[in-house]
């Protein structure tokens, strides 16, 4: 089926069309950029929620409960679950698709697992484009659940409107070692498995860390939830909605979206320039020769960088 027809069906709410378009974008098909160009004017309406936190925090179960609450309210929800990819086989675990199997058949829910494919930052390289397909497809909420990989999780802030940081009791002293940058990206903090011993202490420690950054007009709320028992989910969903209202009323929504677009544009330009540099250098076997020169201390990396950039300029001029 031509992509133009798939786009028409996707705009009508066809889940299969959404899936096929995301596959085309994921696989970097020749049509990928044209697809994104054609659907772009339909994007920008969804509330994008990033869910992150350390491994074992129960992010998948929490995502499942949040989605169920949203569809109970008559909303449409898309989930992009980013799973770690094996550096050896290239395969990913895709556990979230299994855990949310009962949701997959709901007409108002779309679930897609995406492997990181070695991409740093805990997000798949094509997460942004998959998100745009779902956004254009009319989903009110799009949840991106990331792999818990530490500091690089800050990349979620480049995509999400609301970042939900999930914590659990039992982290002990580890919570003190969590980088400040990780704490700063959270718009809402949820202490999951709050029926376990130590939950109150974990909440206290999170609050204490938030107190270290008082220069803000909105203090992130810290909520106690137990996802497996469906406790605290309604309150959590209400906080997610309230944050979105806050973003709109304060003008931060527009600022955040524009900043994210700027970062995306820079990343796209960097990616294209990197391809040109490598292609130009490999054509002349220059890259390997220069690496040897650097290794032998005949040159330094900055000299070679400047040479490659000059060569790229010539290459672009000829093109």
Buried (B, 14 or more C-beta within 10 A) or exposed (E): EEBEEBBEBBBEBBBEBBBBBBBBBBEEEEBBEBBBEBBEEBBEEBBBBBBBBBEEBBBBBBBBBBBBBBBEEEBBBBBBBBBBBEEEEEEBBBEBBEBBEEBEEBEBBBBBBBBBBEBEBBBBBBBBBBBBBBBBBBBBBBBBBBBBBBEBBBBBBBBBBBBBBBBBBBBEEEBEEBEEEBBBBBBBBBBBBBEEEBBEBBBEBBBEBBEEEEEEEEEBBBBBBBBBEBBBBBBBBEBBBBBBEBBEEEEBBEEBBEEBEEBEEEEEEEEEEEEBBEEBBEEEEBBEEBBEBBEEEEBEEEEBEEBBEEBBEEBEEEE
